[in-house]
Amino acid sequence: MDGFSRNVLSSSLVAVLFFFLLLSFSEARDHLVGGKTDSWKIPSSESDSLNRWAEKSRFLIGDSLVWKYDGKKDSVLQVNKRDYVTCNSSSPIAVHNDGNTKIELTNSGAYYFISGAKGHCEQGQKLIVVTLSENNMRRFMGAPAPSPVEFEGPAMAPTSNAISLKASLVIAFGVLMGFFI
């Protein structure tokens, strides 16, 4: 194969890989809250809190949060920031008590959730999730996750190890094919 044919083939392969990489950025994902079944409970310590899990995750518009819990003993209440801070369950935005709750993240910004079981929120069973827009994801791809505890404004930057890995693989492939030398 001559050099021109090799370059055309290599360019085509990189274009196809880049296309699939871009598609993967826009895939909506289901996030199991806490990363495992039955995480919706009073945390055993601060390091076990669901907000620690959320700080390590990236949430985009279109993603969904999934809770698995005993619906006879607990519930998931979506609340505003004030009710989150004060653990006020009297006027939730939404109530979920089916034991298998799935909530789609439709807007960028902060979402606040507390337990509906008496006394559980006060003991730390609550969650803040910051949803990032696609525009912010592309602009701040390498920035660290915003801390849900300190969140005050619009969402910042999404990244994930999977995205970084995919980008690294595309660059490595390009180097192997002679594009970035």
Contacts in CASP RR format, 6 or more apart in sequence:
PFRMAT RR
TARGET T0000
AUTHOR 0000-0000-0000
METHOD contacts of the structure
MODEL  1
MDGFSRNVLSSSLVAVLFFFLLLSFSEARDHLVGGKTDSWKIPSSESDSL
NRWAEKSRFLIGDSLVWKYDGKKDSVLQVNKRDYVTCNSSSPIAVHNDGN
TKIELTNSGAYYFISGAKGHCEQGQKLIVVTLSENNMRRFMGAPAPSPVE
FEGPAMAPTSNAISLKASLVIAFGVLMGFFI
1 9 0 8 1.000
10 174 0 8 1.000
10 177 0 8 1.000
10 178 0 8 1.000
10 179 0 8 1.000
11 179 0 8 1.000
13 173 0 8 1.000
13 177 0 8 1.000
14 170 0 8 1.000
14 173 0 8 1.000
14 174 0 8 1.000
14 177 0 8 1.000
14 179 0 8 1.000
17 170 0 8 1.000
17 173 0 8 1.000
18 170 0 8 1.000
21 166 0 8 1.000
21 167 0 8 1.000
21 170 0 8 1.000
24 162 0 8 1.000
24 163 0 8 1.000
24 166 0 8 1.000
25 134 0 8 1.000
25 137 0 8 1.000
25 138 0 8 1.000
25 163 0 8 1.000
26 134 0 8 1.000
28 60 0 8 1.000
28 62 0 8 1.000
28 63 0 8 1.000
28 64 0 8 1.000
29 60 0 8 1.000
29 63 0 8 1.000
29 64 0 8 1.000
30 63 0 8 1.000
30 64 0 8 1.000
30 65 0 8 1.000
30 66 0 8 1.000
30 102 0 8 1.000
31 57 0 8 1.000
31 59 0 8 1.000
31 63 0 8 1.000
31 64 0 8 1.000
31 65 0 8 1.000
31 66 0 8 1.000
32 39 0 8 1.000
32 66 0 8 1.000
32 68 0 8 1.000
33 39 0 8 1.000
33 40 0 8 1.000
33 50 0 8 1.000
33 53 0 8 1.000
33 65 0 8 1.000
33 66 0 8 1.000
33 67 0 8 1.000
33 68 0 8 1.000
33 127 0 8 1.000
34 50 0 8 1.000
34 53 0 8 1.000
35 53 0 8 1.000
37 68 0 8 1.000
38 68 0 8 1.000
38 69 0 8 1.000
39 50 0 8 1.000
39 53 0 8 1.000
39 68 0 8 1.000
40 50 0 8 1.000
40 67 0 8 1.000
40 68 0 8 1.000
40 69 0 8 1.000
40 74 0 8 1.000
40 76 0 8 1.000
40 115 0 8 1.000
40 125 0 8 1.000
41 69 0 8 1.000
41 74 0 8 1.000
41 120 0 8 1.000
41 125 0 8 1.000
42 115 0 8 1.000
42 120 0 8 1.000
42 123 0 8 1.000
42 124 0 8 1.000
42 125 0 8 1.000
43 49 0 8 1.000
43 50 0 8 1.000
43 123 0 8 1.000
43 124 0 8 1.000
43 125 0 8 1.000
46 52 0 8 1.000
49 124 0 8 1.000
50 125 0 8 1.000
50 126 0 8 1.000
50 127 0 8 1.000
51 126 0 8 1.000
51 127 0 8 1.000
51 128 0 8 1.000
51 148 0 8 1.000
51 149 0 8 1.000
54 127 0 8 1.000
54 128 0 8 1.000
54 129 0 8 1.000
54 130 0 8 1.000
54 148 0 8 1.000
55 145 0 8 1.000
55 147 0 8 1.000
55 148 0 8 1.000
56 145 0 8 1.000
57 145 0 8 1.000
57 160 0 8 1.000
58 132 0 8 1.000
58 137 0 8 1.000
58 145 0 8 1.000
58 158 0 8 1.000
58 159 0 8 1.000
58 160 0 8 1.000
59 65 0 8 1.000
59 105 0 8 1.000
59 129 0 8 1.000
59 130 0 8 1.000
59 131 0 8 1.000
59 132 0 8 1.000
59 158 0 8 1.000
60 105 0 8 1.000
60 131 0 8 1.000
60 132 0 8 1.000
60 133 0 8 1.000
60 134 0 8 1.000
60 137 0 8 1.000
60 158 0 8 1.000
61 105 0 8 1.000
61 106 0 8 1.000
61 107 0 8 1.000
61 108 0 8 1.000
61 131 0 8 1.000
61 132 0 8 1.000
61 133 0 8 1.000
61 134 0 8 1.000
62 104 0 8 1.000
62 105 0 8 1.000
62 106 0 8 1.000
63 104 0 8 1.000
63 105 0 8 1.000
63 131 0 8 1.000
64 102 0 8 1.000
64 103 0 8 1.000
64 104 0 8 1.000
64 105 0 8 1.000
65 101 0 8 1.000
65 102 0 8 1.000
65 103 0 8 1.000
65 105 0 8 1.000
65 111 0 8 1.000
65 113 0 8 1.000
65 129 0 8 1.000
66 100 0 8 1.000
66 101 0 8 1.000
66 102 0 8 1.000
67 76 0 8 1.000
67 96 0 8 1.000
67 99 0 8 1.000
67 100 0 8 1.000
67 101 0 8 1.000
67 102 0 8 1.000
68 99 0 8 1.000
68 100 0 8 1.000
69 76 0 8 1.000
69 99 0 8 1.000
69 101 0 8 1.000
70 99 0 8 1.000
71 97 0 8 1.000
71 98 0 8 1.000
71 99 0 8 1.000
73 117 0 8 1.000
74 97 0 8 1.000
74 99 0 8 1.000
74 115 0 8 1.000
74 116 0 8 1.000
74 117 0 8 1.000
74 120 0 8 1.000
75 95 0 8 1.000
75 96 0 8 1.000
75 97 0 8 1.000
75 115 0 8 1.000
75 116 0 8 1.000
75 117 0 8 1.000
76 95 0 8 1.000
76 96 0 8 1.000
76 97 0 8 1.000
76 101 0 8 1.000
76 103 0 8 1.000
76 113 0 8 1.000
76 115 0 8 1.000
76 116 0 8 1.000
77 89 0 8 1.000
77 92 0 8 1.000
77 93 0 8 1.000
77 94 0 8 1.000
77 95 0 8 1.000
77 96 0 8 1.000
77 113 0 8 1.000
77 114 0 8 1.000
77 115 0 8 1.000
77 116 0 8 1.000
78 92 0 8 1.000
78 93 0 8 1.000
78 94 0 8 1.000
78 96 0 8 1.000
78 103 0 8 1.000
78 111 0 8 1.000
78 112 0 8 1.000
78 113 0 8 1.000
79 88 0 8 1.000
79 89 0 8 1.000
79 91 0 8 1.000
79 92 0 8 1.000
79 93 0 8 1.000
79 112 0 8 1.000
79 113 0 8 1.000
79 114 0 8 1.000
80 93 0 8 1.000
80 112 0 8 1.000
81 110 0 8 1.000
81 112 0 8 1.000
82 88 0 8 1.000
83 89 0 8 1.000
83 90 0 8 1.000
83 91 0 8 1.000
83 92 0 8 1.000
83 112 0 8 1.000
83 114 0 8 1.000
84 112 0 8 1.000
84 113 0 8 1.000
84 114 0 8 1.000
84 126 0 8 1.000
84 128 0 8 1.000
87 114 0 8 1.000
87 119 0 8 1.000
87 121 0 8 1.000
87 122 0 8 1.000
87 126 0 8 1.000
89 114 0 8 1.000
89 116 0 8 1.000
89 121 0 8 1.000
94 103 0 8 1.000
95 116 0 8 1.000
96 103 0 8 1.000
103 111 0 8 1.000
105 111 0 8 1.000
105 129 0 8 1.000
105 131 0 8 1.000
107 131 0 8 1.000
108 131 0 8 1.000
108 132 0 8 1.000
108 133 0 8 1.000
108 136 0 8 1.000
108 154 0 8 1.000
108 155 0 8 1.000
109 130 0 8 1.000
109 131 0 8 1.000
109 132 0 8 1.000
109 151 0 8 1.000
109 153 0 8 1.000
109 154 0 8 1.000
109 155 0 8 1.000
110 128 0 8 1.000
110 129 0 8 1.000
110 130 0 8 1.000
110 131 0 8 1.000
110 148 0 8 1.000
110 151 0 8 1.000
110 153 0 8 1.000
110 155 0 8 1.000
111 128 0 8 1.000
111 129 0 8 1.000
111 130 0 8 1.000
111 131 0 8 1.000
112 126 0 8 1.000
112 127 0 8 1.000
112 128 0 8 1.000
113 126 0 8 1.000
113 127 0 8 1.000
113 128 0 8 1.000
113 129 0 8 1.000
114 120 0 8 1.000
114 121 0 8 1.000
114 125 0 8 1.000
114 126 0 8 1.000
114 127 0 8 1.000
115 121 0 8 1.000
115 125 0 8 1.000
115 126 0 8 1.000
117 125 0 8 1.000
127 148 0 8 1.000
128 148 0 8 1.000
128 149 0 8 1.000
128 151 0 8 1.000
129 148 0 8 1.000
130 145 0 8 1.000
130 146 0 8 1.000
130 148 0 8 1.000
130 151 0 8 1.000
130 155 0 8 1.000
130 156 0 8 1.000
131 155 0 8 1.000
132 155 0 8 1.000
132 156 0 8 1.000
132 157 0 8 1.000
132 158 0 8 1.000
133 155 0 8 1.000
136 155 0 8 1.000
136 156 0 8 1.000
136 157 0 8 1.000
136 158 0 8 1.000
137 157 0 8 1.000
137 158 0 8 1.000
137 159 0 8 1.000
139 157 0 8 1.000
140 156 0 8 1.000
140 157 0 8 1.000
140 158 0 8 1.000
140 159 0 8 1.000
141 157 0 8 1.000
141 158 0 8 1.000
141 159 0 8 1.000
141 163 0 8 1.000
141 167 0 8 1.000
142 157 0 8 1.000
142 159 0 8 1.000
142 164 0 8 1.000
143 156 0 8 1.000
143 157 0 8 1.000
143 159 0 8 1.000
144 157 0 8 1.000
144 159 0 8 1.000
145 157 0 8 1.000
145 159 0 8 1.000
146 155 0 8 1.000
146 156 0 8 1.000
146 157 0 8 1.000
171 180 0 8 1.000
174 180 0 8 1.000
175 181 0 8 1.000
END
